[in-house]
């Protein structure tokens, strides 16, 4: 089976290497030739792809480029392209991802997996399941939800959406940015995080067998308060401690992602289900 990964960054590159180990044919993409060369040095087929694909028409551009044709002529396309951090134009991001879907359709891709975010749930209170109605507040959350809807409309029965909670893993942890800060809001709110290892395992299961539900999401099973969790993580990492403002009823009413249905659908047991037991990998 051939798998193409659009976006071989912090998540996409180790996913590609894992899939190679499993025996898949893997094709990745980067946005610069320098990035392409580095990925190829890891043994991954790769081509340069930037979005939007073409200002006029996607089709002629890709038909002329053999590597890009090969990228989109795949069994499974994993779209892992987050919006730019400083971009407030959600419509441009929606358009960019739509061009990827169009090229995939044109060149014979069979399935799409879209890596989305639990930010689509916004400030929903309490337990959040895969069937909870999204109500995003951020521009990123709104853009992701619109892309999800377009994907489900245009790729019915051939697409899976995986909403990821906050990502942690090698060289990535929110405690780096919270360390030493004062009066951080929502200290009593539950934490919703997921480790890179578990993300890769979940995506691999979806690739191997399309689950019956088109919408899945991931978070670790433990949901300590932000104050207790990030204070302990700062201590373990020997960083200045953060200081949080606490609301007595916030933990009860705060959003917590229940991924039990997803884990059951994928027959998956998380490696890092207990967040407190894992020190930051800084």
HELIX and SHEET records of a PDB file:
HELIX    1   1 UNK A   12  UNK A   21  1                                  10    
HELIX    2   2 UNK A   33  UNK A   41  1                                   9    
HELIX    3   3 UNK A   58  UNK A   63  1                                   6    
HELIX    4   4 UNK A   66  UNK A   72  1                                   7    
HELIX    5   5 UNK A   90  UNK A  106  1                                  17    
HELIX    6   6 UNK A  118  UNK A  121  5                                   4    
HELIX    7   7 UNK A  139  UNK A  154  1                                  16    
HELIX    8   8 UNK A  175  UNK A  178  1                                   4    
HELIX    9   9 UNK A  196  UNK A  208  1                                  13    
HELIX   10  10 UNK A  226  UNK A  236  1                                  11    
HELIX   11  11 UNK A  250  UNK A  253  1                                   4    
HELIX   12  12 UNK A  260  UNK A  266  1                                   7    
HELIX   13  13 UNK A  275  UNK A  277  5                                   3    
SHEET    1   A 7 UNK A  45  UNK A  48  0                                        
SHEET    2   A 7 UNK A  25  UNK A  30  1                                        
SHEET    3   A 7 UNK A   2  UNK A   6  1                                        
SHEET    4   A 7 UNK A  76  UNK A  79  1                                        
SHEET    5   A 7 UNK A 111  UNK A 117  1                                        
SHEET    6   A 7 UNK A 159  UNK A 164  1                                        
SHEET    7   A 7 UNK A 215  UNK A 218  1                                        
SHEET    1   B 2 UNK A 126  UNK A 128  0                                        
SHEET    2   B 2 UNK A 255  UNK A 257  1                                        
SHEET    1   C 2 UNK A 166  UNK A 168  0                                        
SHEET    2   C 2 UNK A 193  UNK A 195  1                                        
END                                                                             
